[in-house]
Amino acid sequence: MEKLFRAAAQQTFAVIPGFKSVGKKGLESRRVADALEELMMALDEQAVKVDDWREHVIQLLSKPLVDEENDEITGEEYEQSTKLQDEILVYLQILRIAIADRQAAVTGQKNFLVEHEMKVAARMATEGDGPFPEKLLELLRVRDFVRPPFVEADPLTSMRGMVSELRGLLAKLRTEATVRGSHELVIVSDLLKSTLQYQAEQSKAATAIEKEIERFMDTLNARIEYYRQLQEVSDMVGEYEGSLEAGALDTALQAVKRQEEGLQTKLATAEAKHRYRRSPTRGKVRQMANDSQLFTSKRLRRIRMNNRCVSSASRPSRSAS
């Protein structure tokens, strides 16, 4: 959430570039130029809604986890946050399908996975299931209204298709040795260059927004986990059932303090033992003790051997007897 707050403060979110009108239009390139202008106007109109939806999501995610103006925690924060979380989730869903629509108009390829997920969500919302079904159906109607007109079989409904059309026209004009063909060639070449630039800019912006949506979802999951843990703690806490008399409360407090002191003493002892075991001098002391024990053992063996030799020398031999 800190990254989200920092990005909101610095306004470092992705920016969707606007469209500049096509300059010159030739006789043969006018068809593609008009289609490009129509598509870019539709993308600009959709971009306004996408920015509004993103701004609303950022405002919802920036809300405090617990009401800072109210010091009293009721223990029902998890249930109270459910509506807010459902609203955020619905806006993230509509942002995903809107960006998928935008990518289709730019690249000429549909995102069938996102479309399938949205169809399932729309069907559930129609039946009254899923998160915030009324809001989802409302946003889907807006999405259909601002959706760029993309048809897979029509190359003039996507930038990729227009680039292909312009390249084919460019190859045709290069074979014509006429004055009109030369002028048309310059116009088509400039239009192809600008279209490629628009395609790259729009694709880059859409990819950046997709990454933002993933970060928004991570933030939403963190909020849900926070309230889930808060609810678990709230369920574990019960009302005090002991005596409310001053003497009983003081006795209980003293008992808790004695228990705390005992635990602190045990902790200090354990820390001292841990430091001793990790001390580098402990190994040296152990080695010195082992060396001393080895030296003593060797000295005792030598004394025993000397005593045996003295005993053998002082004992009379059998031959002398």
Summary of the structure (lengths in Angstrom):
residues: 321
radius of gyration: 40.5
end to end distance: 106.4
largest distance: 147.8
contacts: 829
relative contact order: 0.10
helix: 76%
strand: 0%
